[in-house]
Amino acid sequence: MKDKQFWIIGAAITVAFLIFWMLGHPGFNSERIVMFVAIVGMAGTLIYYIRIAKRGESFFLRTIPGLKAVEEAVGRSTEMGKPVLYVPGIMDMDQVETVAGVIVLGHVARMTARYETSLNVPVSRSIVMKAGRESVRESYTLEGRPDLFHEDIVHYLTDDQFAYAAGVNGIMNREKPAACLYMGKFYAESLILAETGNSIGAIQIAGTASQAQIPFFVTACDYTLIGEEFFAASAYLSQKPELLGGVKGQDILKAFITGIVIFSTVLFNGNIIEYRNLPEWVVLEQAHDKKAEILNKESWNMTEPYDRYMGINNKSIINDSVKVISEYSGLQWEDLELNEKENFAKNISDDLYWKQLPFPLKQDLVDIEYSLNHLNQNQATELDLISESEQNEQLIEWGRHERVLPNIKHFLTVQ
């Protein structure tokens, strides 16, 4: 309750909304009340912690090892007399990861200006080059070393993905930077860059929200900022109260939402509330199934016979409407028994039925057909004494034996 002004304003807004609600809330969509409360709660939490940070009050922020290592990496480069290589990704400024990378570049540039360390920033987009130059220029000016800035610090290589990767690799092999920082949007070139940096013994720190590239950076780099850690980097590095307060507020909201998800999972999956027995749920489920049944019938009737056959036998995807509705209703066509699939195919076309059979089954059917057409009296009598399944096995055995013998005789005769 230290921030009395915040709580007074919050209480006043709450009372005003309650009065508005009791008066019939004209113009307010009551179905959106949960969304409204959630938005107000999130905004209030962020504002509260930002105000706390601006007043200079201390609060706990989880540590991010990769950010602590940035200054260590710049210091290592200074001690070794080698440059810092900073790669802001390969995308343009319309990507939020590129924007975050340029912001972090400003903080890194302040460190290199403070320690008088060489900085090299190759880029693959002209707009990123201009934004990067302005960010670095401002950082050097704020540190009181505008004389150390020159525009070639941030320089353009090429727009082509792998040509850019090859160019950066060349810079690594020639200049042997002591620290390589990869902060931005990356694709297939991520592992190429990280492996080259690893081969020259550089300390490597990566930051990206590209899910497919995170495993490569984690494997090949010393530190990796994963997802939201990358976007929070500017707050941690700048130590600006409004940014730190925002990060703290987001952490509180994420913890709260995670708690709700876990509680709800335990509540329902643990059968603490058996929602399936509630009358409202039963009515909803029945309406859902009825709608799905009607839509399935309509879409199935409009589907060509061949597409039906192919869809049921998993040979191809039947038209999208049937596929979507089948999933919507919980129907699984692939769960049909083999004999059901075969009967369906037979009713459409014997030729289609034959084509969808695997070779061993075709061979068995040919043997059965051959035996039935060449039965002698003794074999017919023997079949009458055994079950239907055993009859098929016996017919297959006779057919295979009798069909092979003529082939062997023909082969010996020809030889």
N, C-alpha and C positions, 0 to 999 in steps of 0.2 A: 504493500500500500504506500510505498514511498512516492510514487508519481500520482499525487492527489488530483491534479488537473486531468490526467488521462482517465482516471476512474470516475470523476464527476461528469465529464463529457460522455463517457460510455454509458453511465447510468441514465443520463438525460436522454440519450438517443434510444435506449431500451424502453424507457417509460413512454416516450413519444410514439414509438412503434406499437406498443401495447394499446395505447389509446386509439391510434389509427386502426388497429385490427378490430377492436371492440366496436368501433363505429361502422363496421361493415367493409373496411379496406377497399374503397372504390378504386378501380383501375389497377388493382394488384391481383396477379394470377396466383390464387391460393395453392395451386398444384406445384408451384415453384418455391414454396416456403422453405423446404429443406436446403435447396441450392442457395437461397438468399441468406439463410442463417450461416451456412458453411462459408460463403464468401465474406460476410461480415466478420466471422470469427477469425478467418485467415488474415484478413486485412488488419484487424485489431491486434493480433499477435505480432505481426511484422512491425506495425507502428510502435507498439509497446517496447520491443527490444531495440528498435532504432533510437527511440527517445532515451532509453537507458544508456546506450552506447555514447550518445551525444553528451550526456551529463558526465561522462567519464567514469561511470561505475564499471567495475571489473566483473566479468562473467566467464565461465568456462567455455572454451571452444576446443573441439576435438583436434588433435594434432594431425597434420598431414606430412609424413616424412619426406615426400618428394619436394615439397615447398621449402622445407628447412634445408634441403640439399642444394637448392639453387645458388644461394650465396656461397656455400662450400665449393660448388663447382667453379664459380667465377673466381673465388680466392685461389683455387688450385691452378687455374689458368694463369693468374697473376704471378704466382710463385714460380711457375715453370717458364714464364715468358712466352706463352703460346696464346693464340686467339681463342675466342668463344664463337662457336658456330651455332647460329639460331635459324631453325627451319620452321616457318609459319604455315606449313601445309601446302597443298597444291590447288586449293579452291579460291574463289573470289570473295569479295567482301559481303556478298549476299548470304554467306554461310555463317551462322552464329559461332561456329568453332574457329573460323578465321578471325572474326572480330575479337574473340577471347584471346586468340594467339597474339594479335597485335597489341592488345592491352598488356599482356604479360611481357611482351617485348619491351614496352616502355619501362617496366620495373627492372628488367635485366639490363637495359641500357643505362639506367641510373647507377647500377652497381659497377658496370664496366667503366663508366665515366669517373666514378669515385675512386676506383683502383687503377685508372689509366690503363685498362686492358683493351686489347684490340678486339673488335666485334665484327663478325661477318654474317650478313643476312641475305642469302640468295632467295629470290622469290620467283613464282611462276605466273604472276598476274600483274599487269601494269598498275591497276588501281591499288592492289596490295602494296606495291612498291611505293606509291605516293603516300599512302596512309602510314606505312612503316617508317618512311623518312621523316614525316612530321612527328611521329611518336618519339623517334630516337632524338631528333633535333630538340624537342621540348625537354626530354630527359637530361640531355647534356647541358642545356641552358639552366635547368633547375639546380643542377649540381655545380653550377658556376664554371663549367668547362666547355663553353661553346667553341673554343679554339680547337678542341679535339674532334669535333664533328666534321665529317665530309660526306657528301652524298653517296659516294661509292660504298659506304658501309652497307646500305641496302641497295642491292643491284638485281637487275632482271636477268634471268637465264633463258627460259623458253616456256611456252604454254604446254608443250607436249609432256605427257606424264613421265615416260621412261627416259626421254632425253633429259628432262629435269633431274631425274634420279641419277643419271649418268654424270651430269654436270656437278651435282653436289658431291657424288663419290670422288670425282676428280679433285675437287677442292679439299676434301678430307685427306686424300693420299698425298697431295702436294704440301698443304699447310700444316697437317698433323695437329689439329686443334686439341686442346686438353679437355674441353667440355663441349658436348653436342646436345643441344636442346631441340626437341621436336614438339612443337605446340600448335595444333591446328587440325585440319581435316586431312586425313590420309587414306589411301587405298592400297593397291598392291605394292607400291614402292616402299611401304613402311619397313618391311623386313630387309630389303636391299640396303636402305640407309642405316638401319640399326646394326646390321651385321658388319657393314664397312666401318662404322664408328667403333664397334667392339674390336675389330681387327687392329685398329691403330692405338688401342689402349685408352681411349677417351672415357671420361665419366659421362654417362648418358642419362638424360631425364626426358621422359616423354609425357605428353598430355593430349588426350583425344577422347571424343565421345563416340567414335566409330567402333561399334561393337565387334566387327569382324577383324579389326586391326589390333585391338587391345591385347589379345593373346601373344601376338608377335612382339609387341613392345615389352610386355611383361617378361617374356623369355630372354630378349636380347639386351634390355636396358637395365641400368642400376635402379632407377626409380620410375614409377609410372603413375600419373594422375589419371584416375579412371572416372569417366563421366562427370558427375557433379563436382568432384574434387577439382577438375580442370576449370570449371566455370567459377568456382569459389576462389581460385588462385589469386585473382586481382585483389580481392578483399583481404586475404591473408598478407599479401606482399605490401599493399599500400597502407594497411592498418587504419583506413579511414573509418570513423565511427558508424556512418550510415551504411556502409557496406558490411562491416562486421556485425552490426545489429540485424541486418537482413539475413545473413548466413545463420546466426543464432536462432532467429525466428523460424527459418525454414527447417532447421534441425528439430525444433520443438514440434512443428506441425507434422514432420515425417514420423517422429516417434509416436505422436498421438494417433495418426492414421494407421500406422503399423499395429498399434495396440488394439484399435477397433477391428482390424482385419483378423487378428489372432483370436480375439474374444468372440467374434461372429462365427469363425470356423469351429471353435470349441463348442459354442452354443448350439449350432445346428448339426454338425457332424457327430457330436457327442450325444445326440438325441436328448439333450436337455429340453429342447422344445421340438416336438415331433410335428413339424409344419405340414407334412404330407397328410396328416389326419384332420387338418383344419378344413372346415366346410368351404371357406373362400378359396383355398388351394385346390380342392377337388373340382369346384366349379370352373376355375381358371384352366385346369388341366384338361377337363372335358371339352371346353370351348376350343382350346388349342388343338386337341386331337381331331375334333370335328372339322375344323378349318383345314387342317393338313390333309385329312382324308379326301375332302372335296377337291382341293387343289391338285392332289396327286392323281385323282381319277381324271380330271380335266386334262392335265398335262400328259398323262400316260396315253389317253385316247388320241391325242394329237401327235404322238410320236410314231414315226414310221416303224413297221414290223422289224426291219433289219436292225434299226437302232435299238429297239427293245431287246432283241436277241443279243446284240453286242454288249449292251449295257449290263444285262443280267449276268453274262459270262465274263465280265471284267475285261473284255477285249478293247473297249474304247469307252469314252465317257458319253453317255447319252445327253440330250440337250440340257442346257444349264438349268432351265426351270425345273425339270424333273429332278436333277441332282440336288439343287438347293432345297426343294420342297421335301425330298426324301430325308435329307439331313435334318430339316426342320421338324419333321414328324417323328424322327427316330427310326425310320424304316431303313434297313440295311439289305439292299438287294443281294450283296455278295454272301449273305448268310443262308441263301437258299441251298438246300441239299442238292447233291449232284444229280440224283434222279429227277428232281423238280426242274433243274436247268435243262436236262436232256429232254424231258417231256415237252417243255415249252418250245425248245428248238425243233423237235420233231413236228409239232403242230404247225410251225411256220414253214419249214422246208426241210426235207430229208437231206438235201444237198448241204444246207447250212449246218445241220446237225453233224453230218459226216466231217465237214471241215473243222469243226471245233473240237473234235476228239483227238487226244494224243495218239501217237503212233502205236504204242503197245496195245491200247484198247481197240484201235482199228484192226490190228493183227488178230486179236482175240475174236472179234466179230466175224472176220473173214473165215477163221478156222471153224467157228460155230456154223456159219452158213454152209461151208463146204461139207461138214460132217452131216448136216441135216439133209443135204441133197444126195449123199452117197451112203446112207445108212443101209446095212443089211439086216436080215431078220434077227440074228443073234444080238446085234447092237441095240436094236429097237427094244427087244425084250429086257435087256440089261438096264436100259434107261428107265423103264417103267418101275424098276425095283429100288431106285434111289431118289433122293430129294431133288428139288429144282436147282438149288445152288450146286449140288454135286453133279447134276446133269450138265450144267454149263462147263464145269471143270473137265468132265469126261469128254464132252464134245470138242473142247479146245485141244485136248491131248490127242484125240483121234484125228482131228482136222490137221493139226500141225504135222503129225507123223505121216499121214497119207498124202498130204500136199508136198512134203519134202521128198518122199520116195520117188515119185515120177521125175523130179528134177535130178536126183542122183543117177537114176537109170539113164536119163537123157545125157547127162554129163559123161558117164562111162561109155555110152555108145559112141558119142562124138569122139572121145579120146581114142 
